[in-house]
Amino acid sequence: METIEKLPENAVREQREAYQALRRKLGSASDDEVRQVLAEREPVAPEPDLDPEVAARVRQRIGQAREESGASDGLPGLAGGYPARRPWRGKLWIE
């Protein structure tokens, strides 16, 4: 069984600063650039230890986000959905 340990505040701060520095270094991309990169990506199989039910729920949530956003290209956030450059919070909401 795995245990969860709270990180010291200075470790959290260092991680946050490193992440912000990485985002500054990488810069931003336009919606067209994001669409192009996503269209060119190579599909891959899910991780071997990923529960198929979890993968199906994630696909379903992505499909719902596409429908709700009205994204004609299937990319939520690029056509009225949540912001494409929304900060990552390290969470994936699966109900």
TORNUVEX-527583 format. One record per residue: residue number from 1; residue in one letter; x, y, z of N, C-alpha, C, CB in turn. Coordinates in steps of 0.02 Angstrom, whole numbers, plus 32768, in hexadecimal, padded with zeros to 4 digits. Glycine has a CB too. Layout:
! residues N
@num->NUM residuo->A npx->X npy->Y npz->Z capx->X capy->Y capz->Z cpx->X cpy->Y cpz->Z cbpx->X cbpy->Y cbpz->Z
...
//
This chain:
! residues 95
@num->1 residuo->M npx->802A npy->7FC5 npz->8000 capx->8000 capy->8000 capz->8000 cpx->802C cpy->803E cpz->8000 cbpx->7FD1 cbpy->8000 cbpz->803D
@num->2 residuo->E npx->8019 npy->806E npz->7FD7 capx->803F capy->80AC capz->7FD4 cpx->8028 cpy->80DD cpz->8009 cbpx->8039 cbpy->80CC cbpz->7F8E
@num->3 residuo->T npx->8056 npy->8106 npz->801F capx->8043 capy->813A capz->804F cpx->804B cpy->817E cpz->802E cbpx->806F cbpy->8135 cbpz->808E
@num->4 residuo->I npx->8026 npy->81AC npz->8046 capx->8028 capy->81F1 capz->802D cpx->8049 cpy->821C cpz->8062 cbpx->7FE1 cbpy->820C cbpz->801C
@num->5 residuo->E npx->807B npy->8241 npz->804D capx->809E capy->826D capz->807B cpx->8097 cpy->82B5 cpz->8064 cbpx->80E8 cbpy->825A cbpz->8081
@num->6 residuo->K npx->808D npy->82E1 npz->8094 capx->8089 capy->8328 capz->8084 cpx->80CF cpy->8342 cpz->8077 cbpx->8067 cbpy->8350 cbpz->80BE
@num->7 residuo->L npx->80D4 npy->8367 npz->803F capx->8115 capy->8386 capz->802F cpx->8120 cpy->83C4 cpz->8059 cbpx->8119 cbpy->8397 cbpz->7FE3
@num->8 residuo->P npx->815E npy->83D1 npz->806A capx->816C capy->8410 capz->808E cpx->815C cpy->844C cpz->8061 cbpx->81B7 cbpy->8412 cbpz->80A4
@num->9 residuo->E npx->8149 npy->8482 npz->807F capx->8136 capy->84BE capz->805A cpx->816C cpy->84D5 cpz->8029 cbpx->8126 cbpy->84F7 cbpz->808A
@num->10 residuo->N npx->81AC npy->84D0 npz->803E capx->81E1 capy->84E6 capz->8010 cpx->81E5 cpy->84B9 cpz->7FD2 cbpx->8224 cbpy->84E6 cbpz->8035
@num->11 residuo->A npx->81D7 npy->8478 npz->7FD9 capx->81D6 capy->844B capz->7F9F cpx->819D cpy->845D cpz->7F70 cbpx->81D1 cbpy->8402 cbpz->7FB6
@num->12 residuo->V npx->8164 npy->846D npz->7F8D capx->812A capy->8481 capz->7F64 cpx->813A cpy->84C2 cpz->7F3F cbpx->80EA cbpy->848A cbpz->7F91
@num->13 residuo->R npx->8157 npy->84F1 npz->7F63 capx->8169 capy->8531 capz->7F44 cpx->819B cpy->8527 cpz->7F0B cbpx->8186 cbpy->8561 cbpz->7F79
@num->14 residuo->E npx->81CD npy->84FC npz->7F16 capx->8200 capy->84EE capz->7EE3 cpx->81E0 cpy->84CE cpz->7EA5 cbpx->8237 cbpy->84C1 cbpz->7EFF
@num->15 residuo->Q npx->81B2 npy->849F npz->7EB0 capx->8190 capy->8480 capz->7E78 cpx->8166 cpy->84B3 cpz->7E51 cbpx->8162 cbpy->8447 cbpz->7E90
@num->16 residuo->R npx->8143 npy->84DE npz->7E75 capx->811A capy->8511 capz->7E55 cpx->8146 cpy->8541 cpz->7E2C cbpx->80F2 cbpy->8538 cbpz->7E8B
@num->17 residuo->E npx->817E npy->8555 npz->7E49 capx->81AB capy->8583 capz->7E25 cpx->81C9 cpy->8561 cpz->7DE8 cbpx->81E3 cbpy->859A cbpz->7E54
@num->18 residuo->A npx->81DB npy->8522 npz->7DED capx->81F7 capy->84FD capz->7DB4 cpx->81C3 cpy->84F6 cpz->7D7D cbpx->8211 cbpy->84B7 cbpz->7DCA
@num->19 residuo->Y npx->8185 npy->84E9 npz->7D91 capx->814F capy->84E3 capz->7D5F cpx->8143 cpy->8526 cpz->7D3C cbpx->810E cbpy->84CA cbpz->7D81
@num->20 residuo->Q npx->8141 npy->855C npz->7D62 capx->8137 capy->859E capz->7D45 cpx->8170 cpy->85B1 cpz->7D16 cbpx->812F cbpy->85D3 cbpz->7D7B
@num->21 residuo->A npx->81AE npy->859F npz->7D29 capx->81E8 capy->85AD capz->7CFE cpx->81E2 cpy->8585 cpz->7CBD cbpx->822A cbpy->859C cbpz->7D22
@num->22 residuo->L npx->81CC npy->8547 npz->7CC2 capx->81C4 capy->851D capz->7C87 cpx->818F cpy->853A cpz->7C58 cbpx->81B1 cbpy->84D6 cbpz->7C9B
@num->23 residuo->R npx->8157 npy->8551 npz->7C75 capx->8123 capy->856F capz->7C4B cpx->813C cpy->85AE cpz->7C29 cbpx->80E5 cbpy->8580 cbpz->7C76
@num->24 residuo->R npx->8163 npy->85D7 npz->7C4C capx->8180 capy->8613 capz->7C2C cpx->81AF cpy->85FF cpz->7BF3 cbpx->81A5 cbpy->863E cbpz->7C60
@num->25 residuo->K npx->81D8 npy->85CC npz->7BFF capx->8208 capy->85B5 capz->7BCD cpx->81E4 cpy->859A cpz->7B8F cbpx->8236 cbpy->857F cbpz->7BEB
@num->26 residuo->L npx->81AF npy->8574 npz->7B9A capx->818B capy->8555 capz->7B62 cpx->8161 cpy->8588 cpz->7B3C cbpx->815F cbpy->851D cbpz->7B7B
@num->27 residuo->G npx->814C npy->85BC npz->7B5D capx->8122 capy->85EF capz->7B3C cpx->80DB cpy->85D6 cpz->7B33 cbpx->8140 cbpy->8602 cbpz->7AF9
@num->28 residuo->S npx->80B8 npy->85F5 npz->7B03 capx->8073 capy->85E2 capz->7AF7 cpx->806A cpy->85D3 cpz->7AAE cbpx->8042 cbpy->8619 cbpz->7B0E
@num->29 residuo->A npx->8033 npy->85B4 npz->7A9E capx->8023 capy->85A2 capz->7A59 cpx->7FDE cpy->85BD cpz->7A48 cbpx->8026 cbpy->8555 cbpz->7A4F
@num->30 residuo->S npx->7FD6 npy->85CF npz->7A09 capx->7F94 capy->85E6 capz->79F2 cpx->7F66 cpy->85A9 cpz->79EC cbpx->7F99 cbpy->860C cbpz->79AE
@num->31 residuo->D npx->7F26 npy->85B7 npz->79E7 capx->7EF5 capy->8581 capz->79DE cpx->7F05 cpy->8559 cpz->799F cbpx->7EAE cbpy->859D cbpz->79DB
@num->32 residuo->D npx->7F19 npy->857B npz->7969 capx->7F29 capy->8558 capz->792B cpx->7F66 cpy->852B cpz->7933 cbpx->7F37 cbpy->858B cbpz->78F2
@num->33 residuo->E npx->7F98 npy->8542 npz->7959 capx->7FD3 capy->8518 capz->7965 cpx->7FC1 cpy->84DB cpz->798E cbpx->800A cbpy->8541 cbpz->798A
@num->34 residuo->V npx->7F95 npy->84E4 npz->79BF capx->7F80 capy->84AB capz->79E8 cpx->7F5A cpy->8479 cpz->79BD cbpx->7F53 cbpy->84C3 cbpz->7A23
@num->35 residuo->R npx->7F2D npy->8491 npz->7993 capx->7F07 capy->8464 capz->7967 cpx->7F36 cpy->843D cpz->793A cbpx->7ED5 cbpy->848C cbpz->793C
@num->36 residuo->Q npx->7F68 npy->845F npz->791E capx->7F96 capy->843E capz->78F0 cpx->7FBE cpy->8407 cpz->7914 cbpx->7FC6 cbpy->8472 cbpz->78D2
@num->37 residuo->V npx->7FD8 npy->8416 npz->794E capx->7FFF capy->83E5 capz->7973 cpx->7FD3 cpy->83A9 cpz->7986 cbpx->801D cbpy->8404 cbpz->79B3
@num->38 residuo->L npx->7F97 npy->83B6 npz->799D capx->7F6B capy->837E capz->79B1 cpx->7F57 cpy->8354 cpz->7974 cbpx->7F2C cbpy->8399 cbpz->79D3
@num->39 residuo->A npx->7F4D npy->8374 npz->793B capx->7F3B capy->834F capz->78FF cpx->7F74 cpy->8323 cpz->78E7 cbpx->7F27 cbpy->8380 cbpz->78C7
@num->40 residuo->E npx->7FB2 npy->8336 npz->78F4 capx->7FEC capy->8311 capz->78DD cpx->8005 cpy->82DD cpz->790E cbpx->8024 cbpy->8341 cbpz->78CE
@num->41 residuo->R npx->7FE9 npy->82DB npz->794A capx->8003 capy->82AD capz->797C cpx->7FF4 cpy->8265 cpz->7969 cbpx->7FE5 cbpy->82BD cbpz->79C0
@num->42 residuo->E npx->801E npy->8239 npz->7982 capx->8016 capy->81F2 capz->7974 cpx->7FED cpy->81D2 cpz->79AC cbpx->805C cbpy->81CF cbpz->796E
@num->43 residuo->P npx->7FB7 npy->81AF npz->7999 capx->7F8F capy->818D capz->79CD cpx->7FB8 cpy->8155 cpz->79EE cbpx->7F4D cbpy->8171 cbpz->79AF
@num->44 residuo->V npx->7FAF npy->814D npz->7A2E capx->7FD3 capy->8118 capz->7A52 cpx->7FA1 cpy->80F2 cpz->7A7C cbpx->800B cbpy->8136 cbpz->7A7F
@num->45 residuo->A npx->7FB4 npy->80B5 npz->7A8E capx->7F8A capy->808B capz->7AB8 cpx->7F8D cpy->80A5 cpz->7B00 cbpx->7FA0 cbpy->8041 cbpz->7AB5
@num->46 residuo->P npx->7F57 npy->809B npz->7B26 capx->7F58 capy->80B0 capz->7B6D cpx->7F8E cpy->808A cpz->7B94 cbpx->7F14 cbpy->80A4 cbpz->7B8D
@num->47 residuo->E npx->7FA1 npy->80A7 npz->7BCB capx->7FD1 capy->8087 capz->7BF8 cpx->7FB7 cpy->8041 cpz->7C0A cbpx->7FDC cbpy->80B2 cbpz->7C39
@num->48 residuo->P npx->7FE3 npy->800F npz->7C0F capx->7FCD capy->7FCB capz->7C1C cpx->7FA8 cpy->7FC3 cpz->7C5F cbpx->8008 cbpy->7F9D cbpz->7C1B
@num->49 residuo->D npx->7FBA npy->7FEB npz->7C91 capx->7F9A capy->7FE4 capz->7CD2 cpx->7F5E cpy->8013 cpz->7CDB cbpx->7FCD cbpy->7FF0 cbpz->7D09
@num->50 residuo->L npx->7F4A npy->8035 npz->7CA6 capx->7F10 capy->8062 capz->7CAA cpx->7ED0 cpy->8038 cpz->7CA7 cbpx->7F12 cbpy->8096 cbpz->7C71
@num->51 residuo->D npx->7EA6 npy->8041 npz->7CD8 capx->7E66 capy->801E capz->7CDB cpx->7E3C cpy->8031 cpz->7C9E cbpx->7E40 cbpy->802E cbpz->7D1E
@num->52 residuo->P npx->7E24 npy->8000 npz->7C77 capx->7DFC capy->8010 capz->7C3B cpx->7DBD cpy->8039 cpz->7C4B cbpx->7DE8 cbpy->7FCF cbpz->7C19
@num->53 residuo->E npx->7DA0 npy->802E npz->7C85 capx->7D64 capy->8055 capz->7C97 cpx->7D76 cpy->809F cpz->7CA2 cbpx->7D44 cbpy->8038 cbpz->7CD7
@num->54 residuo->V npx->7DAF npy->80AC npz->7CC1 capx->7DC5 capy->80F0 capz->7CCB cpx->7DD3 cpy->8111 cpz->7C88 cbpx->7E05 cbpy->80F2 cbpz->7CF7
@num->55 residuo->A npx->7DF5 npy->80ED npz->7C5B capx->7E03 capy->8108 capz->7C18 cpx->7DC2 cpy->8119 cpz->7BF4 cbpx->7E2D cbpy->80D7 cbpz->7BEF
@num->56 residuo->A npx->7D90 npy->80ED npz->7BF9 capx->7D50 capy->80F9 capz->7BD8 cpx->7D2D cpy->8137 cpz->7BF5 cbpx->7D22 cbpy->80BB cbpz->7BE0
@num->57 residuo->R npx->7D31 npy->813F npz->7C38 capx->7D12 capy->817B capz->7C57 cpx->7D35 cpy->81BB cpz->7C41 cbpx->7D13 cbpy->8175 cbpz->7CA3
@num->58 residuo->V npx->7D77 npy->81B7 npz->7C3B capx->7D9D capy->81F2 capz->7C25 cpx->7D88 cpy->8203 cpz->7BDD cbpx->7DEA cbpy->81E6 cbpz->7C29
@num->59 residuo->R npx->7D85 npy->81D1 npz->7BB1 capx->7D70 capy->81DE capz->7B6C cpx->7D2A cpy->81FB cpz->7B6A cbpx->7D72 cbpy->819D cbpz->7B43
@num->60 residuo->Q npx->7CFE npy->81E1 npz->7B95 capx->7CBA capy->81FB capz->7B98 cpx->7CB9 cpy->8245 cpz->7BAE cbpx->7C8F cbpy->81D1 cbpz->7BC7
@num->61 residuo->R npx->7CE0 npy->8255 npz->7BE1 capx->7CE4 capy->829B capz->7BF8 cpx->7D00 cpy->82C9 cpz->7BC3 cbpx->7D0F cbpy->829F cbpz->7C38
@num->62 residuo->I npx->7D31 npy->82B2 npz->7B9E capx->7D4D capy->82DA capz->7B67 cpx->7D18 cpy->82E6 cpz->7B32 cbpx->7D8C cbpy->82B7 cbpz->7B49
@num->63 residuo->G npx->7CF3 npy->82B1 npz->7B21 capx->7CBD capy->82B8 capz->7AF0 cpx->7C88 cpy->82EA cpz->7B08 cbpx->7C9D cbpy->8275 cbpz->7AE2
@num->64 residuo->Q npx->7C76 npy->82E7 npz->7B47 capx->7C45 capy->8316 capz->7B63 cpx->7C5F cpy->835D cpz->7B5F cbpx->7C33 cbpy->8304 cbpz->7BAC
@num->65 residuo->A npx->7C9E npy->8367 npz->7B6E capx->7CBC capy->83AA capz->7B6C cpx->7CBC cpy->83C4 cpz->7B24 cbpx->7D05 cbpy->83A9 cbpz->7B88
@num->66 residuo->R npx->7CC9 npy->8397 npz->7AF5 capx->7CC7 capy->83AB capz->7AAE cpx->7C81 cpy->83C3 cpz->7A9B cbpx->7CDC cbpy->8371 cbpz->7A81
@num->67 residuo->E npx->7C4F npy->839D npz->7AAF capx->7C0A capy->83AF capz->7A9E cpx->7BF5 cpy->83F0 cpz->7AC0 cbpx->7BDA cbpy->8377 cbpz->7AB2
@num->68 residuo->E npx->7C06 npy->83F7 npz->7B00 capx->7BF2 capy->8433 capz->7B26 cpx->7C14 cpy->8471 cpz->7B0D cbpx->7C01 cbpy->8429 cbpz->7B6F
@num->69 residuo->S npx->7C52 npy->846A npz->7AF4 capx->7C77 capy->84A5 capz->7ADE cpx->7C63 cpy->84BA cpz->7A98 cbpx->7CC2 cbpy->8498 cbpz->7AE0
@num->70 residuo->G npx->7C44 npy->848E npz->7A74 capx->7C32 capy->849D capz->7A2F cpx->7C6F cpy->849E cpz->7A02 cbpx->7C0F cbpy->84E0 cbpz->7A2C
@num->71 residuo->A npx->7CA5 npy->847F npz->7A17 capx->7CE2 capy->847F capz->79F0 cpx->7CD8 cpy->8454 cpz->79B2 cbpx->7D1E cbpy->8465 cbpz->7A1A
@num->72 residuo->S npx->7CDA npy->8472 npz->7978 capx->7CCF capy->844D capz->793A cpx->7D08 cpy->841E cpz->792B cbpx->7CC6 cbpy->847D cbpz->7900
@num->73 residuo->D npx->7D43 npy->842C npz->7944 capx->7D7D capy->8401 capz->7938 cpx->7D88 cpy->83CF cpz->7970 cbpx->7DBB cbpy->842B cbpz->792E
@num->74 residuo->G npx->7D5B npy->83CC npz->79A0 capx->7D61 capy->839D capz->79D7 cpx->7D93 cpy->83B0 cpz->7A0C cbpx->7D73 cbpy->835C cbpz->79BC
@num->75 residuo->L npx->7DA7 npy->83EF npz->7A0E capx->7DD8 capy->8404 capz->7A40 cpx->7DB6 cpy->8432 cpz->7A71 cbpx->7E14 cbpy->8427 cbpz->7A1F
@num->76 residuo->P npx->7DA4 npy->8418 npz->7AAC capx->7D83 capy->8443 capz->7ADC cpx->7DB1 cpy->847C cpz->7AF0 cbpx->7D6F cbpy->841C cbpz->7B1A
@num->77 residuo->G npx->7D92 npy->84B6 npz->7AF9 capx->7DB9 capy->84F0 capz->7B0D cpx->7DCE cpy->851B cpz->7AD3 cbpx->7DF5 cbpy->84DA cbpz->7B33
@num->78 residuo->L npx->7DC9 npy->8501 npz->7A97 capx->7DDE capy->8528 capz->7A5E cpx->7DA3 cpy->8547 cpz->7A39 cbpx->7E06 cbpy->84FD cbpz->7A2F
@num->79 residuo->A npx->7D67 npy->8539 npz->7A51 capx->7D2C capy->8556 capz->7A30 cpx->7CF6 cpy->8562 cpz->7A65 cbpx->7D11 cbpy->8528 cbpz->79F8
@num->80 residuo->G npx->7D07 npy->8588 npz->7A97 capx->7CD6 capy->859B capz->7AC9 cpx->7CD4 cpy->8572 cpz->7B08 cbpx->7C94 cbpy->8599 cbpz->7AAB
@num->81 residuo->G npx->7CFE npy->853F npz->7B0D capx->7CFF capy->8516 capz->7B4A cpx->7D2E cpy->8536 cpz->7B7C cbpx->7D15 cbpy->84CE cbpz->7B3B
@num->82 residuo->Y npx->7D4C npy->850E npz->7BA6 capx->7D7A capy->8529 capz->7BD8 cpx->7DB9 cpy->8541 cpz->7BB4 cbpx->7D8C cbpy->84F4 cbpz->7C0E
@num->83 residuo->P npx->7DDF npy->856F npz->7BD0 capx->7E19 capy->858D capz->7BAE cpx->7E4D cpy->8559 cpz->7B9B cbpx->7E39 cbpy->85C1 cbpz->7BDB
@num->84 residuo->A npx->7E67 npy->855F npz->7B5E capx->7E9A capy->8530 capz->7B45 cpx->7ED9 cpy->8534 cpz->7B6E cbpx->7EA9 cbpy->853D cbpz->7AFC
@num->85 residuo->R npx->7EE9 npy->856E npz->7B89 capx->7F26 capy->8577 capz->7BAF cpx->7F19 cpy->8579 cpz->7BFA cbpx->7F4A cbpy->85B6 cbpz->7B99
@num->86 residuo->R npx->7EE5 npy->8556 npz->7C0F capx->7ED4 capy->8552 capz->7C56 cpx->7F0D cpy->8532 cpz->7C7D cbpx->7E92 cbpy->8529 cbpz->7C60
@num->87 residuo->P npx->7F20 npy->854F npz->7CB4 capx->7F58 capy->8533 capz->7CDB cpx->7F48 cpy->84EC cpz->7CF2 cbpx->7F67 cbpy->855F cbpz->7D18
@num->88 residuo->W npx->7F79 npy->84C1 npz->7CEE capx->7F72 capy->847D capz->7D05 cpx->7F74 cpy->847C cpz->7D51 cbpx->7FAA cbpy->8450 cbpz->7CE7
@num->89 residuo->R npx->7F46 npy->8459 npz->7D6E capx->7F42 capy->8456 capz->7DB7 cpx->7F54 cpy->8410 cpz->7DD1 cbpx->7EFD cbpy->8469 cbpz->7DCF
@num->90 residuo->G npx->7F69 npy->83E4 npz->7DA5 capx->7F7E capy->83A2 capz->7DBB cpx->7F44 cpy->8376 cpz->7DCF cbpx->7FAD cbpy->83A9 cbpz->7DF5
@num->91 residuo->K npx->7F09 npy->8383 npz->7DB3 capx->7ECE capy->835B capz->7DC4 cpx->7EAA cpy->8346 cpz->7D85 cbpx->7E9F cbpy->8383 cbpz->7DF3
@num->92 residuo->L npx->7E8D npy->830B npz->7D87 capx->7E63 capy->82F3 capz->7D51 cpx->7E21 cpy->82E0 cpz->7D72 cbpx->7E83 cbpy->82B6 cbpz->7D2A
@num->93 residuo->W npx->7DEC npy->8301 npz->7D5F capx->7DAC capy->82F3 capz->7D7F cpx->7D89 cpy->82BB cpz->7D5C cbpx->7D80 cbpy->8332 cbpz->7D7F
@num->94 residuo->I npx->7D82 npy->8284 npz->7D7E capx->7D5E capy->824A capz->7D64 cpx->7D2A cpy->8237 cpz->7D98 cbpx->7D8E cbpy->820E cbpz->7D53
@num->95 residuo->E npx->7CEC npy->8236 npz->7D83 capx->7CB6 capy->8224 capz->7DB2 cpx->7CA5 cpy->81DC cpz->7DAB cbpx->7C79 cbpy->8250 cbpz->7DA7
//
